[in-house]
C-alpha cells in the first residue's frame, strides 16, 4: 500500500490509488477520500460485509 501523494501530482491518476482486500469477501477496495483519515483501520468493503462479520462473532 502506497501513501497518497500531493494532489497536484495525483489529480486524475486513479490507477495508482492504494488498494486492499475486504477481510470477509476478499473483494478489492480502492482508497477513497472518505477513508483518508482511517485507511489503515478500514477492513470491509461495504456495510453488508461489516454487519455480516459482526453477526459471525
C-alpha positions as CSV (number, residue, x, y, z in Angstrom):
1,X,0.0,0.0,0.0
2,X,1.4,3.3,-1.0
3,X,0.8,6.7,0.6
4,X,-1.2,9.4,-1.2
5,X,1.0,11.9,-2.9
6,X,0.2,15.7,-3.2
7,X,-3.0,16.5,-5.0
8,X,-1.0,18.4,-7.7
9,X,0.8,15.2,-8.8
10,X,-2.1,12.9,-8.2
11,X,-5.1,14.6,-9.8
12,X,-6.8,12.3,-12.3
13,X,-4.4,9.4,-11.8
14,X,-6.8,6.9,-10.3
15,X,-4.9,3.8,-11.4
16,X,-2.2,4.5,-8.7
17,X,-4.6,4.6,-5.8
18,X,-3.7,2.2,-2.9
19,X,-6.0,-0.8,-2.5
20,X,-6.6,-3.7,-0.1
21,X,-8.8,-6.7,0.1
22,X,-12.0,-7.0,2.1
23,X,-11.5,-9.3,5.1
24,X,-14.8,-11.0,4.6
25,X,-15.5,-11.3,0.8
26,X,-11.9,-10.8,-0.5
27,X,-13.0,-8.1,-3.0
28,X,-10.5,-5.4,-3.8
29,X,-11.2,-2.0,-2.2
30,X,-9.6,1.2,-3.7
31,X,-8.7,4.1,-1.5
32,X,-11.5,6.8,-1.1
33,X,-11.2,10.3,0.1
34,X,-13.7,9.5,2.8
35,X,-11.3,6.9,4.2
36,X,-8.3,9.2,4.2
37,X,-8.2,9.6,8.0
38,X,-8.6,5.9,8.8
39,X,-7.4,3.9,5.8
40,X,-5.4,1.6,8.0
41,X,-8.5,0.7,10.0
42,X,-10.8,0.0,7.1
43,X,-11.4,-3.8,6.9
44,X,-14.7,-4.2,5.0
45,X,-15.8,-3.1,1.5
46,X,-19.4,-2.4,2.5
47,X,-21.9,-2.1,5.3
48,X,-23.2,-5.5,4.3
49,X,-19.8,-7.1,4.9
50,X,-19.3,-5.2,8.2
51,X,-22.6,-6.4,9.5
52,X,-22.1,-10.0,8.3
53,X,-18.7,-10.1,10.1
54,X,-20.3,-8.8,13.4
55,X,-23.1,-11.5,13.2
56,X,-20.5,-14.3,12.8
57,X,-18.9,-13.4,16.1
